């Protein structure tokens, strides 16, 4: 009987010892796995080298987080605040690296806001002109108080027309949501509120027509009427 008890106790002891050793090994194993899954590199592509580095610094707090547990929202909150970004994708490269691919916004025009010069970007956001070092071409100036998404919509209509956006010197927005365009060769085009695409194509044809070279104002505000004059 005593021998049976000893055998039983030994068996229980070995079971306990096995569980203990297994638990210790599991903890060690889990600790090792967790350290391997900690984010140690966040790579950003799509902006200039300087802009990539500046943005990378904002992700320092996310380093050494578990790559499985962290969600894209943590990155999105930071990326959405950057006015240079049009869109982005986030890819987890296991076990410990994040790749962020960025599509940079396009610079469309210049404007003044609160007595400071800004660039209107294709994402509808304003970017301080003084912060941009690599402006590769001259941009037209936009005048008037507006929701800048209205300008983005107008720009898309211009792009669909025969009119070349590169030939625009400045654009004027009026409270009744109407636009005027001044070209690089000093034509002033007064557009209507509606049928803007059609009106732009008409203006383009008039500018090309040699018979109108002495007249630099094209007024298309009245439906079915074309009024031209000289300043």
TORDREN-993596 format. One line per field, with one value per residue (C-alpha): residue in three letters; x, z, y. Coordinates in pm, 1 decimal, padded with zeros to 6 digits, always signed. Layout:
<rs>
aa = [ALA	...];
c1 = [X	...];
c3 = [Z	...];
c2 = [Y	...];
</rs>
This chain:
<rs>
aa = [UNK	UNK	UNK	UNK	UNK	UNK	UNK	UNK	UNK	UNK	UNK	UNK	UNK	UNK	UNK	UNK	UNK	UNK	UNK	UNK	UNK	UNK	UNK	UNK	UNK	UNK	UNK	UNK	UNK	UNK	UNK	UNK	UNK	UNK	UNK	UNK	UNK	UNK	UNK	UNK	UNK	UNK	UNK	UNK	UNK	UNK	UNK	UNK	UNK	UNK	UNK	UNK	UNK	UNK	UNK	UNK	UNK	UNK	UNK	UNK	UNK	UNK	UNK	UNK	UNK	UNK	UNK	UNK	UNK	UNK	UNK	UNK	UNK	UNK	UNK	UNK	UNK	UNK	UNK	UNK	UNK	UNK	UNK	UNK	UNK	UNK	UNK	UNK	UNK	UNK	UNK	UNK	UNK	UNK	UNK	UNK	UNK	UNK	UNK	UNK	UNK	UNK	UNK	UNK	UNK	UNK	UNK	UNK	UNK	UNK	UNK	UNK	UNK	UNK	UNK	UNK	UNK	UNK	UNK	UNK	UNK	UNK	UNK	UNK	UNK	UNK	UNK	UNK	UNK	UNK	UNK	UNK	UNK	UNK	UNK	UNK	UNK	UNK	UNK	UNK	UNK	UNK	UNK	UNK	UNK	UNK	UNK	UNK	UNK	UNK	UNK	UNK	UNK	UNK	UNK	UNK	UNK	UNK	UNK	UNK	UNK	UNK	UNK	UNK	UNK	UNK	UNK	UNK	UNK	UNK	UNK	UNK	UNK	UNK	UNK	UNK	UNK	UNK	UNK	UNK	UNK	UNK	UNK	UNK	UNK	UNK	UNK	UNK	UNK	UNK	UNK	UNK	UNK	UNK	UNK	UNK	UNK	UNK	UNK	UNK	UNK	UNK	UNK	UNK	UNK	UNK	UNK	UNK	UNK	UNK	UNK	UNK	UNK	UNK	UNK	UNK	UNK	UNK	UNK	UNK	UNK	UNK	UNK	UNK	UNK	UNK	UNK	UNK	UNK	UNK	UNK];
c1 = [+00000.0	+00277.7	+00457.7	+00147.0	+00117.8	+00487.1	+00438.2	+00129.7	+00314.5	+00607.4	+00371.7	+00203.1	+00543.7	+00661.0	+00336.1	+00378.6	+00744.9	+00651.0	+00382.7	+00623.9	+00904.0	+00660.6	+00520.5	+00870.2	+00962.5	+00635.9	+00699.8	+01051.8	+00930.2	+00650.6	+00890.1	+01127.2	+00845.1	+00713.6	+01055.4	+01078.7	+00737.9	+00821.2	+00826.5	+01184.7	+01155.2	+00895.3	+00986.8	+00817.3	+00820.8	+00665.3	+00778.7	+01115.0	+01400.3	+01366.0	+00986.3	+01014.3	+01253.7	+01033.3	+00732.2	+00930.5	+01007.3	+00634.5	+00618.2	+00881.0	+00614.8	+00495.4	+00834.6	+00862.0	+00485.4	+00370.4	+00316.2	+00018.3	-00156.1	-00111.0	-00382.2	-00369.5	-00568.4	-00259.1	-00075.0	-00376.8	-00413.4	-00061.3	-00080.6	-00413.9	-00254.2	+00006.5	-00117.5	+00131.9	-00042.8	-00306.8	-00342.2	-00143.3	-00120.8	+00019.3	+00183.3	+00302.3	+00618.4	+00642.9	+00796.9	+00887.8	+00873.2	+00611.6	+00613.7	+00407.2	+00364.0	+00248.7	+00101.0	+00199.2	-00066.8	-00038.5	+00018.8	-00255.3	-00251.9	-00144.3	-00368.7	-00362.8	-00515.2	-00490.2	-00231.7	-00006.5	+00078.9	-00040.8	-00048.5	-00385.0	-00326.8	-00529.9	-00636.7	-00824.1	-00578.6	-00363.6	+00014.4	+00229.8	+00427.4	+00736.8	+00755.4	+00792.2	+01142.1	+01087.5	+00815.9	+00902.8	+00670.2	+00480.2	+00125.4	-00176.0	-00309.7	-00660.6	-00848.7	-01170.5	-01317.3	-01424.2	-01434.9	-01122.8	-01301.7	-01500.4	-01173.4	-01077.7	-01410.4	-01355.6	-01000.5	-01134.9	-01379.2	-01091.3	-00894.0	-01186.4	-01209.8	-00993.4	-00856.4	-00495.0	-00461.2	-00095.1	-00206.5	-00390.4	-00235.3	-00506.7	-00858.5	-01123.0	-01401.6	-01720.1	-01975.6	-02237.0	-02002.8	-01896.2	-01542.0	-01333.3	-01010.0	-00719.8	-00479.8	-00104.9	-00163.6	-00405.8	-00743.5	-01013.1	-01283.9	-01606.4	-01773.7	-02139.3	-02259.9	-02369.8	-02244.7	-01888.6	-01727.6	-01903.8	-01814.5	-01446.5	-01436.8	-01605.6	-01351.7	-01067.0	-01196.7	-01239.7	-00881.9	-00756.2	-00961.8	-00749.8	-01057.7	-01073.0	-00707.7	-00788.8	-01048.5	-00926.2	-01247.4	-01473.8	-01803.3	-02002.9	-02221.4	-02546.2	-02677.8	-02651.9	-02466.0	-02097.4	-01985.4	-01631.9	-01464.2	-01133.1	-01022.7];
c3 = [+00000.0	+00094.5	-00225.9	-00427.4	-00256.1	-00328.7	-00691.5	-00705.3	-00544.2	-00780.6	-01075.0	-00953.2	-00895.0	-01246.1	-01392.3	-01191.9	-01294.2	-01660.1	-01640.8	-01464.5	-01717.0	-02006.1	-01866.3	-01821.5	-02176.1	-02310.4	-02142.7	-02277.0	-02621.7	-02618.1	-02497.9	-02782.0	-03039.8	-02903.4	-02937.2	-03298.1	-03377.3	-03246.1	-03520.9	-03569.3	-03910.4	-04070.5	-04430.0	-04621.2	-04998.8	-05230.9	-05097.3	-05131.2	-04917.2	-04676.6	-04657.4	-04596.7	-04306.6	-04154.2	-04170.1	-04034.5	-03716.6	-03638.4	-03624.7	-03352.1	-03089.9	-03291.9	-03300.7	-03088.9	-03093.7	-03177.0	-03553.3	-03508.1	-03249.0	-03404.3	-03648.6	-03952.2	-03773.0	-03567.4	-03890.6	-04058.0	-03781.2	-03852.5	-04232.2	-04257.0	-04094.0	-04369.4	-04643.2	-04897.7	-04915.4	-05176.6	-05082.0	-04915.3	-04853.9	-04548.2	-04579.9	-04293.0	-04384.5	-04121.1	-03879.1	-03788.5	-04073.0	-04205.1	-04556.4	-04626.9	-04994.3	-05051.5	-05356.8	-05331.7	-05397.8	-05707.5	-05677.4	-05874.1	-05798.4	-05565.1	-05337.6	-05037.5	-04705.2	-04392.3	-04570.9	-04636.2	-04964.0	-05005.5	-05266.0	-05342.6	-05372.5	-05558.2	-05222.5	-05149.1	-04879.2	-04850.2	-04821.5	-04706.9	-05005.4	-04794.3	-04692.5	-05050.7	-05195.6	-05514.7	-05702.8	-06056.8	-06254.3	-06233.0	-06104.4	-06179.6	-05903.7	-05765.0	-05625.3	-05422.1	-05109.8	-05164.1	-05044.5	-05217.6	-05319.9	-05557.9	-05726.4	-05750.3	-05925.5	-06163.1	-06238.9	-06336.6	-06580.7	-06736.9	-06776.2	-06962.1	-07201.7	-07498.4	-07289.2	-07173.7	-06800.2	-06851.9	-07047.5	-06747.6	-06562.1	-06298.6	-06197.7	-06024.5	-05814.6	-05746.8	-05464.7	-05714.5	-05785.9	-06124.2	-06262.5	-06475.7	-06638.4	-06748.8	-06989.2	-07025.9	-07348.1	-07171.6	-07277.2	-07012.4	-07025.3	-06832.8	-06779.5	-06694.5	-06392.5	-06609.4	-06921.6	-06822.5	-07029.1	-07345.4	-07271.6	-07225.6	-07562.5	-07725.6	-07563.4	-07688.5	-08046.6	-08027.8	-07903.3	-08194.5	-08444.4	-08605.1	-08652.5	-08275.6	-08215.8	-08155.0	-07888.7	-07559.9	-07355.5	-07416.3	-07226.8	-07219.4	-06919.2	-07116.5	-07255.4	-07636.9	-07665.0	-07725.2	-07648.7	-07735.0	-07672.4	-07617.5	-07289.8];
c2 = [+00000.0	+00237.9	+00143.8	+00224.4	+00561.1	+00632.8	+00539.6	+00758.9	+01048.7	+01003.9	+01002.8	+01321.7	+01478.9	+01397.6	+01531.3	+01853.8	+01879.2	+01829.4	+02100.3	+02335.4	+02282.8	+02310.8	+02637.7	+02779.4	+02678.9	+02821.6	+03154.4	+03161.3	+03063.0	+03321.7	+03588.6	+03508.4	+03511.5	+03840.7	+04002.0	+03881.0	+04034.5	+04380.3	+04643.8	+04759.3	+04924.6	+05152.4	+05233.1	+05515.3	+05550.1	+05805.9	+06143.4	+06314.6	+06186.8	+06479.9	+06445.6	+06069.5	+06128.5	+06397.9	+06168.4	+05871.2	+06065.0	+06077.8	+05697.5	+05652.7	+05585.6	+05286.2	+05117.9	+04800.5	+04749.3	+04396.8	+04378.5	+04143.4	+04357.0	+04700.6	+04809.2	+05036.3	+05304.3	+05392.1	+05476.7	+05637.1	+05897.5	+06021.3	+05998.5	+06184.1	+06489.0	+06519.0	+06754.9	+06617.8	+06280.2	+06200.5	+05832.8	+05556.4	+05183.5	+05004.7	+04664.4	+04445.8	+04258.7	+03988.7	+03942.8	+04303.6	+04555.5	+04798.5	+04944.6	+05258.4	+05345.3	+05701.6	+05869.0	+06233.0	+06495.9	+06713.7	+07087.7	+07265.4	+07637.5	+07916.0	+08120.9	+08353.1	+08254.8	+08471.4	+08688.2	+08390.6	+08216.7	+07857.5	+07583.3	+07422.1	+07047.6	+06785.3	+06635.7	+06960.8	+07068.5	+07380.6	+07352.6	+07642.4	+07768.2	+07838.3	+07469.6	+07346.7	+07340.7	+07141.0	+07328.9	+07225.5	+07453.6	+07780.3	+07748.6	+07970.3	+08194.4	+08145.8	+08446.4	+08449.4	+08293.5	+07934.9	+07580.4	+07449.8	+07133.1	+07360.4	+07445.5	+07075.0	+07006.1	+07300.6	+07181.8	+06838.5	+07002.7	+07198.1	+06874.1	+06715.9	+07010.1	+07107.6	+07392.1	+07349.8	+07415.4	+07507.5	+07814.4	+07963.2	+08254.5	+08306.5	+08204.4	+08415.2	+08268.2	+08466.1	+08424.5	+08300.8	+08004.8	+08136.0	+08142.7	+08375.3	+08260.9	+08475.9	+08308.2	+08355.5	+08549.4	+08790.6	+08653.3	+08698.2	+08429.9	+08491.3	+08155.8	+08081.3	+07883.7	+07592.0	+07411.6	+07495.1	+07218.6	+07334.6	+07698.4	+07616.4	+07443.5	+07743.3	+07977.5	+07757.7	+07777.3	+08155.0	+08201.3	+07989.0	+08189.9	+08462.8	+08683.9	+08741.5	+08829.9	+09196.4	+09106.2	+08964.5	+08940.9	+08641.1	+08665.4	+08340.0	+08415.7	+08448.8	+08120.8	+08089.0	+08420.8	+08491.8	+08845.5	+08948.3	+09281.2	+09451.7	+09608.4];
</rs>
